[in-house]
Amino acid sequence: MKNLMEVLAIGSFVEDPQNYSDLKDFWKHTFTDLTGLPATAYVNNQYGNGKEILDGNPIFTSVLDGSRGIRIIQTEFDDGQPALSSWINETTIADSRFEELVIALQLSFDTFTDTSQLIRLYADETLTPAILESINEKYSA
Amino acid sequence: MNHRGRFQVQGKNLEDSNSWAQESPLLAITGMELLNNLNGRLSINDARIRSKGFARCRRFIIAARENGGVNI
């Protein structure tokens, strides 16, 4: 499994099976390291013909508990967009209410640090709207 | 309803969406209409900020159509 410095060196990953796989593994291990839980995806990211969707949206999902999860959307470098944006999304999965922390990011040391903090706080149920907003404001134009 | 979802935009003072819930899969052409309709409701500035996001979404709809839909 690649470490943070190695994945930061990954350039293009959209539609690149090897780089995409490396990033998926990285996020799985990051999630487990932060939460102590095995990663359990709740989005089956495939086209109808079975081909995997390699667009980074999402690059990672995992259930946290029965009604909450984490969704990470990773985009390639684009200085015209915020490097990180995060929100709480209410959705429905299998006709049950489901809440997810969504983090959309371009991976850097800073966005990884803030993503880790967001995941940790959300998992511990201590993520407040004020904290979420303050992290988003760091990256807004 | 087996097939449901929504296209959503959000920001500090913005939250808008177009959703669907139906028995059959959403056709690409309908998805594109819903997405373009949502885009059309935005102010010029909000649309400009999100132009790349909308472009990515349109590319996804096209890719999904070309690959037999999505199993999400």
Backbone of each chain as ProteinMPNN parsed JSONL, in Angstrom:
{"seq_chain_A": "MKNLMEVLAIGSFVEDPQNYSDLKDFWKHTFTDLTGLPATAYVNNQYGNGKEILDGNPIFTSVLDGSRGIRIIQTEFDDGQPALSSWINETTIADSRFEELVIALQLSFDTFTDTSQLIRLYADETLTPAILESINEKYSA", "coords_chain_A": {"N_chain_A": [[0.852, -1.196, 0.0], [0.553, 2.196, -0.846], [2.112, 4.985, 0.782], [1.34, 8.278, 2.203], [3.111, 10.195, 1.055], [3.832, 8.879, -1.256], [1.353, 8.598, -2.611], [0.771, 11.242, -2.984], [2.497, 11.825, -4.951], [1.348, 10.743, -7.124], [0.122, 11.518, -10.246], [-1.952, 11.979, -12.694], [-5.005, 10.238, -12.35], [-7.577, 9.648, -13.057], [-9.38, 7.428, -14.97], [-7.127, 5.851, -15.065], [-6.207, 2.77, -14.368], [-4.279, 1.579, -12.566], [-3.175, 3.689, -10.966], [-5.552, 4.635, -9.928], [-6.462, 2.435, -8.468], [-4.457, 2.338, -6.532], [-4.971, 4.7, -5.133], [-7.549, 4.191, -4.154], [-7.007, 2.066, -2.39], [-5.372, 3.42, -0.618], [-7.175, 5.232, 0.574], [-8.935, 3.427, 1.779], [-7.289, 2.254, 3.751], [-6.649, 4.538, 5.173], [-9.132, 5.277, 6.206], [-9.672, 3.075, 7.914], [-7.508, 3.294, 9.673], [-8.181, 5.697, 10.914], [-10.692, 5.284, 12.044], [-10.834, 2.752, 13.099], [-12.419, 0.881, 11.996], [-13.386, -1.643, 9.591], [-13.324, -0.917, 6.099], [-16.348, -0.495, 4.453], [-17.921, -0.454, 1.607], [-20.626, 1.51, 0.291], [-21.464, 2.32, -2.11], [-21.769, 1.045, -5.259], [-19.636, 1.194, -7.637], [-20.033, 0.978, -10.607], [-20.47, 0.753, -14.183], [-23.312, -0.197, -16.191], [-22.415, -2.271, -17.826], [-20.561, -3.56, -16.319], [-18.093, -2.434, -16.18], [-15.688, -0.685, -14.265], [-16.216, 2.489, -12.727], [-14.098, 5.07, -13.103], [-13.748, 7.764, -12.198], [-13.32, 9.183, -9.925], [-15.469, 9.982, -8.433], [-17.665, 8.665, -6.477], [-14.372, 8.233, -5.011], [-14.047, 6.786, -2.797], [-16.119, 5.157, -0.471], [-17.604, 4.483, 2.682], [-19.495, 2.727, 5.055], [-20.212, 3.943, 8.286], [-21.748, 3.508, 10.55], [-25.013, 2.065, 11.086], [-26.591, 4.074, 9.915], [-25.017, 6.075, 8.881], [-22.338, 7.422, 6.885], [-19.207, 7.751, 5.042], [-18.188, 9.651, 2.315], [-15.9, 10.111, -0.207], [-14.829, 12.299, -2.638], [-12.56, 12.593, -5.12], [-10.689, 14.812, -7.018], [-8.653, 15.609, -9.88], [-5.82, 17.866, -10.057], [-6.853, 21.244, -10.019], [-6.691, 24.5, -10.203], [-8.692, 26.302, -10.341], [-10.776, 25.598, -8.775], [-12.042, 25.073, -5.416], [-9.755, 23.519, -3.185], [-10.679, 21.847, -1.272], [-13.864, 20.834, -0.209], [-16.598, 20.373, 1.889], [-19.479, 18.675, 3.13], [-22.567, 17.813, 4.8], [-24.662, 15.313, 3.773], [-27.987, 14.328, 3.229], [-29.483, 11.345, 2.451], [-31.038, 8.532, 0.835], [-30.877, 5.103, 1.333], [-31.611, 1.968, 0.254], [-34.279, 2.433, 0.908], [-34.029, 3.497, 3.437], [-33.277, 6.146, 5.683], [-30.243, 7.887, 5.306], [-27.237, 9.305, 6.342], [-24.475, 11.14, 5.19], [-21.062, 12.131, 5.425], [-19.644, 14.142, 3.158], [-16.747, 14.615, 1.36], [-15.079, 16.547, -0.849], [-12.191, 16.707, -2.673], [-8.949, 17.878, -3.768], [-6.066, 16.141, -3.651], [-3.66, 16.901, -1.256], [-1.027, 17.603, 1.108], [-2.129, 19.295, 3.026], [-4.955, 19.127, 2.512], [-5.326, 16.458, 3.008], [-4.726, 16.312, 5.714], [-6.795, 17.892, 6.803], [-9.003, 16.449, 5.889], [-8.657, 14.066, 7.283], [-9.062, 14.987, 9.865], [-11.752, 15.783, 9.694], [-13.027, 13.321, 9.198], [-12.393, 11.909, 11.51], [-13.646, 13.473, 13.507], [-16.316, 13.354, 12.654], [-16.83, 10.637, 12.838], [-16.634, 10.331, 15.559], [-18.823, 11.717, 16.288], [-18.614, 14.421, 16.862], [-18.382, 16.48, 15.139], [-19.105, 19.685, 14.336], [-21.358, 22.111, 12.805], [-20.025, 24.571, 12.755], [-17.313, 23.912, 12.842], [-17.074, 22.494, 10.467], [-17.697, 24.509, 8.642], [-15.572, 26.258, 9.118], [-13.375, 24.832, 8.222], [-14.022, 24.531, 5.513], [-13.939, 27.214, 4.768], [-11.254, 27.795, 4.779], [-10.45, 26.993, 2.303], [-11.992, 28.224, 0.446], [-12.475, 30.507, -2.276]], "CA_chain_A": [[0.0, 0.0, 0.0], [1.362, 3.412, -0.925], [1.911, 5.933, 1.868], [0.859, 9.592, 1.773], [4.058, 10.844, 0.139], [3.777, 8.182, -2.548], [0.125, 8.916, -3.343], [0.858, 12.646, -3.395], [3.289, 11.86, -6.183], [0.518, 10.266, -8.237], [-0.415, 12.635, -11.012], [-3.263, 11.674, -13.248], [-5.544, 8.949, -11.908], [-8.874, 9.404, -13.697], [-9.291, 6.441, -16.048], [-5.852, 5.123, -14.98], [-6.564, 1.703, -13.426], [-3.302, 1.329, -11.504], [-3.154, 4.824, -10.042], [-6.87, 4.682, -9.274], [-6.461, 1.358, -7.48], [-3.569, 2.75, -5.439], [-5.668, 5.709, -4.329], [-8.643, 3.518, -3.441], [-6.391, 1.346, -1.27], [-4.903, 4.42, 0.337], [-8.315, 5.739, 1.338], [-9.444, 2.336, 2.629], [-6.416, 2.143, 4.922], [-6.793, 5.772, 5.95], [-10.408, 5.173, 6.935], [-9.511, 2.108, 8.993], [-6.588, 3.877, 10.652], [-8.833, 6.794, 11.64], [-11.927, 4.888, 12.725], [-10.746, 1.409, 13.669], [-13.437, 0.045, 11.354], [-13.081, -2.064, 8.211], [-14.049, -0.128, 5.112], [-17.473, -1.22, 3.84], [-18.45, 0.467, 0.593], [-22.073, 1.495, 0.079], [-21.713, 2.701, -3.5], [-21.213, 0.081, -6.204], [-19.25, 2.147, -8.671], [-19.854, 0.287, -11.887], [-21.422, 0.964, -15.246], [-24.192, -1.336, -16.419], [-21.686, -3.372, -18.486], [-19.599, -4.114, -15.373], [-16.839, -1.667, -16.16], [-15.594, 0.165, -13.095], [-16.215, 3.934, -12.973], [-12.807, 5.553, -12.587], [-13.735, 9.232, -12.321], [-13.06, 9.786, -8.624], [-16.695, 10.466, -7.827], [-16.663, 8.839, -5.427], [-13.208, 7.338, -5.015], [-14.167, 5.971, -1.589], [-17.253, 5.28, 0.44], [-17.713, 3.43, 3.675], [-20.459, 2.847, 6.138], [-19.648, 4.13, 9.628], [-22.668, 2.724, 11.363], [-26.166, 1.715, 10.266], [-27.27, 5.179, 9.234], [-24.062, 7.123, 8.508], [-21.189, 6.969, 6.107], [-18.228, 8.722, 4.544], [-18.017, 9.636, 0.853], [-14.795, 10.966, -0.637], [-14.744, 12.582, -4.075], [-11.226, 13.141, -5.374], [-10.506, 15.313, -8.381], [-7.285, 15.953, -10.233], [-5.49, 19.248, -9.743], [-7.564, 22.295, -10.748], [-6.566, 25.659, -9.327], [-9.892, 27.124, -10.434], [-11.772, 25.048, -7.857], [-11.537, 24.906, -4.051], [-9.035, 22.256, -3.003], [-11.486, 20.993, -0.407], [-15.208, 21.284, 0.126], [-17.2, 19.272, 2.631], [-20.847, 18.93, 3.572], [-23.351, 16.672, 5.267], [-25.713, 15.019, 2.803], [-29.038, 13.391, 3.646], [-29.926, 10.593, 1.294], [-31.795, 7.316, 1.156], [-30.281, 3.875, 0.817], [-32.528, 0.836, 0.511], [-35.482, 3.011, 1.54], [-33.759, 3.971, 4.794], [-32.568, 7.422, 5.759], [-28.799, 7.703, 5.464], [-26.519, 10.578, 6.358], [-23.071, 10.954, 4.85], [-20.11, 13.236, 5.35], [-19.061, 14.156, 1.824], [-15.548, 15.444, 1.252], [-14.57, 16.648, -2.218], [-10.868, 17.29, -2.495], [-7.747, 17.631, -4.562], [-5.201, 15.645, -2.586], [-2.402, 17.548, -0.89], [-0.779, 17.34, 2.516], [-3.116, 20.06, 3.809], [-6.314, 18.603, 2.394], [-5.342, 15.16, 3.681], [-4.783, 16.581, 7.155], [-8.149, 18.342, 7.143], [-9.909, 15.322, 5.653], [-8.492, 13.146, 8.414], [-9.73, 15.589, 11.025], [-13.197, 15.714, 9.469], [-13.478, 11.935, 9.359], [-12.272, 11.566, 12.932], [-14.688, 14.184, 14.251], [-17.628, 12.837, 12.25], [-16.947, 9.282, 13.399], [-16.834, 10.502, 17.0], [-20.053, 12.52, 16.443], [-18.258, 15.722, 17.437], [-18.223, 17.457, 14.052], [-20.161, 20.689, 14.404], [-21.438, 22.959, 11.603], [-19.016, 25.635, 12.823], [-16.015, 23.325, 12.473], [-17.175, 22.193, 9.039], [-17.631, 25.77, 7.906], [-14.232, 26.851, 9.245], [-12.473, 24.094, 7.336], [-14.372, 24.926, 4.14], [-13.532, 28.599, 4.505], [-9.812, 27.812, 4.496], [-10.188, 26.654, 0.91], [-12.872, 28.933, -0.484], [-11.764, 31.582, -2.968]], "C_chain_A": [[0.884, 1.241, 0.0], [1.066, 4.315, 0.282], [1.537, 7.307, 1.306], [1.811, 10.238, 0.779], [4.007, 10.203, -1.235], [2.494, 8.518, -3.303], [0.111, 10.385, -3.758], [1.647, 12.794, -4.694], [2.508, 11.332, -7.389], [-0.045, 11.482, -8.962], [-1.826, 12.315, -11.445], [-3.749, 10.317, -12.745], [-6.9, 8.637, -12.539], [-8.657, 8.519, -14.922], [-7.929, 5.738, -16.115], [-6.019, 4.01, -13.955], [-5.565, 1.524, -12.282], [-3.276, 2.463, -10.484], [-4.459, 4.914, -9.256], [-6.94, 3.631, -8.169], [-5.602, 1.722, -6.278], [-4.255, 3.775, -4.53], [-6.82, 5.089, -3.543], [-8.112, 2.79, -2.217], [-5.948, 2.313, -0.185], [-6.057, 4.919, 1.206], [-8.918, 4.665, 2.248], [-8.614, 2.242, 3.904], [-6.509, 3.381, 5.801], [-8.044, 5.721, 6.808], [-10.271, 4.239, 8.137], [-8.581, 2.636, 10.075], [-7.296, 4.917, 11.528], [-10.0, 6.317, 12.498], [-11.829, 3.552, 13.45], [-11.735, 0.432, 13.044], [-12.937, -0.466, 10.006], [-13.9, -1.215, 7.251], [-15.114, -1.007, 4.461], [-18.168, -0.266, 2.879], [-19.964, 0.377, 0.513], [-22.451, 2.042, -1.292], [-21.011, 1.682, -4.389], [-20.874, 0.838, -7.474], [-18.963, 1.474, -10.011], [-20.865, 0.79, -12.901], [-22.263, -0.308, -15.411], [-23.506, -2.522, -17.073], [-20.595, -3.963, -17.59], [-18.3, -3.368, -15.273], [-16.825, -0.74, -14.95], [-15.557, 1.643, -13.505], [-14.985, 4.52, -12.304], [-12.721, 7.075, -12.684], [-13.533, 9.945, -10.983], [-14.292, 10.249, -7.862], [-17.721, 9.375, -7.617], [-15.478, 7.895, -5.607], [-13.277, 6.394, -3.81], [-15.499, 6.229, -0.914], [-17.111, 4.194, 1.495], [-18.803, 3.759, 4.672], [-19.691, 3.046, 7.441], [-20.461, 3.334, 10.648], [-23.92, 2.523, 10.505], [-26.751, 2.845, 9.444], [-26.326, 6.292, 8.815], [-22.898, 6.553, 7.712], [-20.303, 8.124, 5.691], [-18.14, 8.548, 3.03], [-16.893, 10.596, 0.503], [-14.806, 11.062, -2.164], [-13.374, 13.212, -4.299], [-11.121, 13.571, -6.826], [-9.029, 15.569, -8.622], [-7.08, 17.449, -10.032], [-6.221, 20.24, -10.646], [-7.545, 23.537, -9.879], [-7.749, 26.616, -9.46], [-10.998, 26.685, -9.491], [-11.187, 24.965, -6.452], [-10.851, 23.548, -3.906], [-9.787, 21.307, -2.083], [-12.835, 21.648, -0.152], [-15.908, 20.111, 0.788], [-18.594, 19.647, 3.096], [-21.472, 17.647, 4.085], [-24.516, 16.502, 4.302], [-26.698, 14.007, 3.386], [-29.507, 12.667, 2.396], [-30.725, 9.381, 1.762], [-31.078, 6.124, 0.546], [-31.176, 2.723, 1.239], [-33.724, 1.309, 1.331], [-35.274, 3.432, 2.981], [-32.985, 5.269, 4.737], [-31.093, 7.163, 6.044], [-28.14, 9.053, 5.4], [-25.056, 10.313, 6.034], [-22.301, 12.264, 4.955], [-19.457, 13.132, 3.979], [-17.878, 15.105, 1.825], [-15.092, 15.389, -0.195], [-13.227, 17.351, -2.153], [-9.938, 17.021, -3.67], [-6.692, 17.29, -3.518], [-3.897, 16.433, -2.464], [-2.166, 17.214, 0.572], [-1.838, 18.042, 3.376], [-4.518, 19.472, 3.714], [-6.411, 17.214, 3.03], [-5.459, 15.354, 5.195], [-6.198, 16.993, 7.577], [-9.184, 17.246, 6.921], [-9.844, 14.337, 6.818], [-9.205, 13.69, 9.649], [-11.25, 15.495, 10.884], [-13.726, 14.304, 9.716], [-13.467, 11.542, 10.833], [-13.406, 12.201, 13.74], [-16.07, 13.631, 13.922], [-17.857, 11.452, 12.853], [-17.241, 9.358, 14.898], [-18.095, 11.282, 17.328], [-19.769, 13.841, 17.148], [-18.007, 16.772, 16.353], [-19.393, 18.424, 14.081], [-20.229, 21.465, 13.088], [-20.366, 24.041, 11.59], [-17.64, 25.108, 12.41], [-15.99, 23.056, 10.977], [-17.009, 23.468, 8.213], [-16.217, 26.36, 7.963], [-13.231, 26.133, 8.349], [-12.758, 24.452, 5.884], [-13.854, 26.318, 3.807], [-12.044, 28.712, 4.238], [-9.545, 27.673, 2.999], [-11.059, 27.413, -0.086], [-12.133, 30.144, -1.029], [-12.078, 32.941, -2.376]], "O_chain_A": [[1.85, 1.322, 0.759], [-0.072, 4.4, 0.743], [1.431, 7.482, 0.092], [1.37, 10.774, -0.238], [4.123, 10.884, -2.255], [2.534, 8.707, -4.519], [-0.493, 10.737, -4.771], [1.481, 13.764, -5.433], [2.952, 11.458, -8.53], [-0.625, 12.37, -8.338], [-2.769, 12.376, -10.656], [-2.983, 9.354, -12.719], [-7.324, 7.481, -12.554], [-7.848, 8.832, -15.795], [-7.615, 5.097, -17.118], [-5.974, 4.29, -12.757], [-5.976, 1.336, -11.136], [-3.347, 2.223, -9.279], [-4.46, 5.23, -8.066], [-7.42, 3.907, -7.07], [-5.974, 1.447, -5.138], [-4.128, 3.715, -3.307], [-7.035, 5.438, -2.382], [-8.69, 2.88, -1.134], [-6.125, 2.059, 1.007], [-5.927, 5.016, 2.426], [-9.358, 4.964, 3.358], [-9.161, 2.16, 5.003], [-6.453, 3.285, 7.027], [-8.02, 6.076, 7.986], [-10.699, 4.572, 9.242], [-8.838, 2.447, 11.263], [-7.042, 5.005, 12.729], [-10.266, 6.883, 13.559], [-12.649, 3.253, 14.318], [-11.875, -0.702, 13.501], [-12.147, 0.209, 9.346], [-15.033, -0.84, 7.553], [-14.831, -2.106, 3.984], [-18.912, 0.621, 3.297], [-20.53, -0.708, 0.65], [-23.633, 2.206, -1.594], [-19.8, 1.483, -4.283], [-21.752, 1.092, -8.299], [-17.825, 1.412, -10.475], [-21.97, 1.202, -12.546], [-21.953, -1.352, -14.838], [-23.948, -3.659, -16.909], [-19.793, -4.777, -18.048], [-17.49, -3.633, -14.384], [-17.825, -0.089, -14.646], [-14.939, 2.0, -14.508], [-14.849, 4.471, -11.081], [-11.736, 7.612, -13.191], [-13.57, 11.173, -10.92], [-14.185, 10.834, -6.785], [-18.573, 9.163, -8.48], [-15.588, 6.875, -6.286], [-12.646, 5.337, -3.803], [-15.947, 7.37, -0.8], [-16.566, 3.122, 1.232], [-18.997, 4.908, 5.07], [-18.662, 2.411, 7.676], [-19.923, 2.602, 11.479], [-23.882, 2.789, 9.303], [-27.343, 2.608, 8.391], [-26.788, 7.364, 8.426], [-22.529, 5.386, 7.843], [-20.594, 9.294, 5.942], [-18.031, 7.428, 2.531], [-16.935, 11.767, 0.879], [-14.793, 10.057, -2.874], [-13.069, 14.257, -3.723], [-11.42, 12.805, -7.742], [-8.253, 15.728, -7.681], [-8.038, 18.202, -9.859], [-6.215, 20.105, -11.87], [-8.305, 23.625, -8.915], [-7.803, 27.632, -8.767], [-12.044, 27.329, -9.417], [-9.976, 24.805, -6.296], [-11.322, 22.548, -4.447], [-9.558, 20.098, -2.112], [-12.929, 22.852, 0.087], [-15.824, 18.981, 0.306], [-18.858, 20.805, 3.417], [-20.977, 16.547, 3.839], [-25.265, 17.446, 4.048], [-26.311, 12.984, 3.952], [-29.882, 13.294, 1.405], [-31.038, 9.241, 2.944], [-30.715, 6.145, -0.631], [-31.459, 2.531, 2.421], [-34.123, 0.675, 2.307], [-36.247, 3.699, 3.687], [-32.145, 5.471, 3.86], [-30.737, 6.346, 6.894], [-28.437, 9.859, 4.519], [-24.465, 9.365, 6.551], [-22.802, 13.339, 4.627], [-18.791, 12.142, 3.678], [-17.993, 16.258, 2.239], [-14.758, 14.322, -0.71], [-13.129, 18.464, -1.637], [-10.119, 16.08, -4.443], [-6.455, 18.072, -2.597], [-3.149, 16.602, -3.427], [-3.022, 16.603, 1.211], [-2.371, 17.463, 4.322], [-5.199, 19.333, 4.73], [-7.468, 16.838, 3.535], [-6.203, 14.639, 5.866], [-6.727, 16.505, 8.576], [-10.14, 17.131, 7.689], [-10.872, 13.839, 7.276], [-9.864, 12.951, 10.379], [-11.948, 15.166, 11.844], [-14.755, 14.125, 10.368], [-14.407, 10.925, 11.334], [-14.045, 11.536, 14.556], [-16.901, 13.459, 14.814], [-18.953, 11.143, 13.321], [-18.0, 8.551, 15.434], [-18.412, 11.493, 18.498], [-20.584, 14.32, 17.936], [-17.471, 17.843, 16.64], [-20.54, 18.027, 13.874], [-19.258, 21.475, 12.331], [-19.853, 24.391, 10.527], [-16.895, 25.791, 11.707], [-15.005, 23.354, 10.3], [-16.28, 23.496, 7.221], [-15.726, 26.896, 6.971], [-12.338, 26.763, 7.782], [-11.827, 24.655, 5.105], [-13.388, 26.567, 2.695], [-11.611, 29.631, 3.542], [-8.541, 28.172, 2.491], [-10.899, 27.274, -1.298], [-11.286, 30.733, -0.357], [-11.559, 33.954, -2.846]]}, "seq_chain_B": "MNHRGRFQVQGKNLEDSNSWAQESPLLAITGMELLNNLNGRLSINDARIRSKGFARCRRFIIAARENGGVNI", "coords_chain_B": {"N_chain_B": [[-40.198, 2.769, -5.643], [-37.637, 2.077, -7.754], [-35.558, 3.418, -8.937], [-33.897, 6.228, -8.261], [-32.757, 9.563, -7.676], [-30.783, 12.61, -7.614], [-29.843, 15.709, -9.055], [-27.778, 18.109, -7.75], [-27.084, 21.386, -6.58], [-25.081, 23.419, -4.513], [-24.186, 25.923, -2.09], [-22.89, 28.676, -0.19], [-25.135, 30.374, 0.078], [-26.945, 28.954, -1.387], [-28.976, 26.375, -2.48], [-30.182, 23.951, -4.475], [-32.011, 21.677, -6.527], [-32.725, 19.016, -8.869], [-34.748, 16.253, -8.94], [-35.397, 12.691, -9.252], [-37.631, 9.898, -9.203], [-38.495, 6.812, -9.964], [-39.82, 3.886, -11.619], [-38.408, 2.806, -13.746], [-35.069, 2.874, -15.18], [-33.388, 6.043, -15.335], [-33.367, 7.771, -18.348], [-30.634, 8.786, -20.44], [-31.075, 11.097, -21.944], [-33.119, 12.341, -20.576], [-31.892, 12.738, -18.14], [-29.949, 14.574, -18.92], [-31.602, 16.696, -19.607], [-32.733, 17.338, -17.122], [-30.435, 18.115, -15.77], [-29.532, 20.279, -17.322], [-31.693, 21.961, -17.003], [-31.529, 22.561, -14.294], [-29.074, 23.882, -14.284], [-29.802, 26.091, -15.78], [-31.342, 27.518, -14.02], [-29.68, 28.787, -12.349], [-27.927, 31.722, -11.157], [-25.908, 33.918, -13.188], [-23.334, 34.13, -12.122], [-23.221, 32.024, -10.207], [-23.549, 29.871, -11.93], [-21.28, 30.114, -13.499], [-19.212, 29.624, -11.66], [-19.661, 26.967, -11.22], [-19.289, 25.723, -13.612], [-17.391, 23.828, -14.521], [-18.032, 21.655, -12.946], [-20.618, 21.048, -13.842], [-19.957, 20.379, -16.465], [-18.453, 18.09, -16.032], [-20.41, 16.462, -15.048], [-22.122, 16.217, -17.217], [-20.429, 14.8, -18.933], [-20.281, 12.448, -17.506], [-22.891, 11.466, -17.694], [-23.017, 10.927, -20.433], [-20.969, 9.007, -20.659], [-22.075, 7.034, -19.063], [-24.326, 6.366, -20.56], [-23.052, 5.264, -22.778], [-21.976, 2.994, -21.704], [-23.916, 1.247, -20.88], [-25.511, 2.211, -18.809], [-25.656, 2.744, -15.196], [-24.596, 0.945, -12.293], [-25.227, 1.637, -9.373]], "CA_chain_B": [[-39.458, 3.329, -6.777], [-36.314, 1.456, -7.744], [-34.55, 4.303, -9.512], [-34.065, 7.576, -7.765], [-31.532, 10.33, -7.487], [-30.981, 14.03, -7.837], [-28.741, 16.611, -9.37], [-27.862, 19.123, -6.707], [-26.062, 22.421, -6.465], [-25.153, 24.045, -3.201], [-23.165, 26.898, -1.766], [-23.159, 29.354, 1.08], [-26.524, 30.831, 0.047], [-27.553, 28.302, -2.536], [-29.249, 24.95, -2.494], [-31.226, 23.692, -5.458], [-31.829, 20.344, -7.093], [-33.751, 18.332, -9.639], [-34.684, 14.858, -8.514], [-36.271, 11.751, -9.935], [-37.926, 8.651, -8.504], [-39.308, 6.117, -10.952], [-39.627, 2.431, -11.672], [-37.43, 2.436, -14.775], [-33.851, 3.699, -15.123], [-33.442, 7.361, -15.955], [-32.707, 7.839, -19.649], [-29.591, 9.811, -20.521], [-31.617, 12.356, -22.477], [-33.895, 12.963, -19.486], [-30.892, 13.207, -17.185], [-29.354, 15.78, -19.47], [-32.617, 17.754, -19.504], [-32.819, 17.737, -15.713], [-29.198, 18.811, -15.427], [-29.52, 21.571, -18.002], [-32.735, 22.776, -16.377], [-30.955, 23.045, -13.032], [-28.051, 24.865, -14.669], [-30.488, 27.283, -16.272], [-31.964, 28.255, -12.914], [-28.649, 29.47, -11.565], [-27.476, 33.045, -11.583], [-24.746, 33.842, -14.083], [-22.134, 33.906, -11.317], [-23.273, 30.669, -9.656], [-23.341, 28.945, -13.039], [-19.881, 30.217, -13.915], [-18.389, 28.939, -10.647], [-19.901, 25.524, -11.285], [-19.302, 25.28, -15.019], [-16.616, 22.59, -14.68], [-18.811, 20.588, -12.319], [-21.68, 20.671, -14.773], [-19.336, 19.71, -17.611], [-18.101, 16.728, -15.585], [-21.653, 15.704, -14.902], [-22.59, 15.88, -18.576], [-19.55, 13.728, -19.433], [-20.65, 11.213, -16.811], [-24.145, 10.982, -18.292], [-22.675, 10.375, -21.742], [-20.213, 7.774, -20.429], [-23.018, 6.035, -18.555], [-25.114, 5.917, -21.71], [-22.194, 4.439, -23.653], [-21.566, 1.783, -20.994], [-25.056, 0.461, -20.412], [-26.084, 2.727, -17.572], [-24.823, 2.618, -14.013], [-25.028, 0.086, -11.183], [-24.728, 2.294, -8.168]], "C_chain_B": [[-38.01, 2.811, -6.74], [-35.199, 2.376, -8.202], [-34.809, 5.73, -9.07], [-32.719, 8.261, -7.635], [-31.834, 11.806, -7.65], [-29.678, 14.681, -8.286], [-28.865, 17.781, -8.416], [-26.738, 20.133, -6.83], [-26.18, 23.021, -5.077], [-23.989, 24.997, -3.021], [-23.573, 27.592, -0.49], [-24.631, 29.801, 1.151], [-27.292, 30.178, -1.081], [-27.778, 26.83, -2.253], [-30.423, 24.721, -3.427], [-30.973, 22.321, -6.052], [-32.976, 19.982, -8.016], [-33.643, 16.856, -9.335], [-35.595, 13.986, -9.372], [-36.471, 10.526, -9.049], [-38.916, 7.915, -9.4], [-38.964, 4.644, -10.974], [-38.562, 2.017, -12.675], [-36.21, 3.345, -14.677], [-34.031, 5.032, -15.846], [-32.71, 7.323, -17.294], [-31.679, 8.975, -19.658], [-30.161, 11.143, -20.982], [-32.417, 13.094, -21.402], [-32.936, 13.507, -18.43], [-30.265, 14.507, -17.638], [-30.327, 16.957, -19.367], [-32.715, 18.263, -18.068], [-31.596, 18.565, -15.319], [-29.167, 20.2, -16.052], [-30.566, 22.518, -17.413], [-32.223, 23.379, -15.064], [-29.919, 24.133, -13.317], [-28.707, 26.181, -15.07], [-31.126, 28.124, -15.171], [-30.94, 29.056, -12.114], [-28.394, 30.882, -12.067], [-26.238, 32.877, -12.465], [-23.488, 33.498, -13.286], [-22.099, 32.485, -10.745], [-23.027, 29.639, -10.752], [-21.88, 28.951, -13.483], [-18.971, 29.441, -12.958], [-18.49, 27.43, -10.809], [-19.822, 24.941, -12.697], [-18.525, 23.979, -15.207], [-17.359, 21.413, -14.071], [-19.924, 20.11, -13.235], [-21.108, 19.933, -15.993], [-18.983, 18.269, -17.255], [-19.348, 15.863, -15.512], [-22.189, 15.3, -16.278], [-21.745, 14.756, -19.163], [-19.903, 12.403, -18.787], [-21.925, 10.62, -17.419], [-23.861, 10.316, -19.638], [-21.934, 9.052, -21.58], [-21.14, 6.664, -19.932], [-23.873, 5.484, -19.694], [-24.317, 4.955, -22.589], [-21.812, 3.109, -23.023], [-22.73, 1.041, -20.349], [-25.665, 0.934, -19.115], [-25.127, 2.58, -16.41], [-25.444, 1.655, -13.016], [-24.488, 0.683, -9.908], [-25.599, 1.923, -6.982]], "O_chain_B": [[-37.266, 3.085, -5.798], [-34.03, 2.146, -7.893], [-35.801, 6.352, -9.45], [-31.68, 7.614, -7.501], [-32.988, 12.206, -7.804], [-28.579, 14.249, -7.936], [-29.935, 18.377, -8.287], [-25.597, 19.789, -7.14], [-27.279, 23.116, -4.532], [-22.961, 24.9, -3.691], [-24.488, 27.153, 0.207], [-25.286, 29.62, 2.177], [-28.191, 30.785, -1.663], [-26.862, 26.124, -1.832], [-31.521, 25.23, -3.202], [-29.835, 21.854, -6.075], [-34.057, 20.568, -7.951], [-32.568, 16.269, -9.456], [-36.445, 14.48, -10.113], [-35.604, 10.164, -8.254], [-40.052, 8.358, -9.569], [-37.951, 4.213, -10.422], [-37.888, 1.004, -12.49], [-36.3, 4.455, -14.154], [-34.744, 5.119, -16.845], [-31.559, 6.891, -17.362], [-31.841, 9.985, -18.974], [-29.778, 12.196, -20.473], [-32.39, 14.322, -21.331], [-33.141, 14.596, -17.894], [-30.073, 15.429, -16.845], [-29.92, 18.081, -19.073], [-32.774, 19.47, -17.829], [-31.708, 19.577, -14.628], [-28.817, 21.179, -15.392], [-30.347, 23.727, -17.336], [-32.456, 24.551, -14.769], [-29.901, 25.175, -12.662], [-28.214, 27.256, -14.731], [-31.414, 29.304, -15.371], [-31.304, 29.902, -11.297], [-28.613, 31.196, -13.237], [-25.608, 31.82, -12.478], [-22.676, 32.679, -13.716], [-21.064, 31.821, -10.796], [-22.358, 28.633, -10.513], [-21.319, 27.904, -13.805], [-18.083, 28.704, -13.385], [-17.526, 26.704, -10.566], [-20.239, 23.807, -12.937], [-18.952, 23.114, -15.971], [-17.326, 20.305, -14.606], [-20.144, 18.908, -13.384], [-21.709, 18.978, -16.486], [-19.179, 17.35, -18.05], [-19.331, 14.685, -15.869], [-22.652, 14.175, -16.469], [-22.274, 13.858, -19.818], [-19.837, 11.355, -19.429], [-22.014, 9.411, -17.63], [-24.412, 9.257, -19.938], [-22.23, 8.084, -22.28], [-21.009, 5.506, -20.329], [-24.111, 4.279, -19.775], [-24.849, 3.959, -23.078], [-21.372, 2.195, -23.72], [-22.546, 0.297, -19.386], [-26.274, 0.146, -18.391], [-23.938, 2.323, -16.599], [-26.667, 1.561, -12.906], [-23.428, 0.291, -9.419], [-25.347, 2.375, -5.865]]}, "name": "protein", "num_of_chains": 2, "seq": "MKNLMEVLAIGSFVEDPQNYSDLKDFWKHTFTDLTGLPATAYVNNQYGNGKEILDGNPIFTSVLDGSRGIRIIQTEFDDGQPALSSWINETTIADSRFEELVIALQLSFDTFTDTSQLIRLYADETLTPAILESINEKYSAMNHRGRFQVQGKNLEDSNSWAQESPLLAITGMELLNNLNGRLSINDARIRSKGFARCRRFIIAARENGGVNI"}
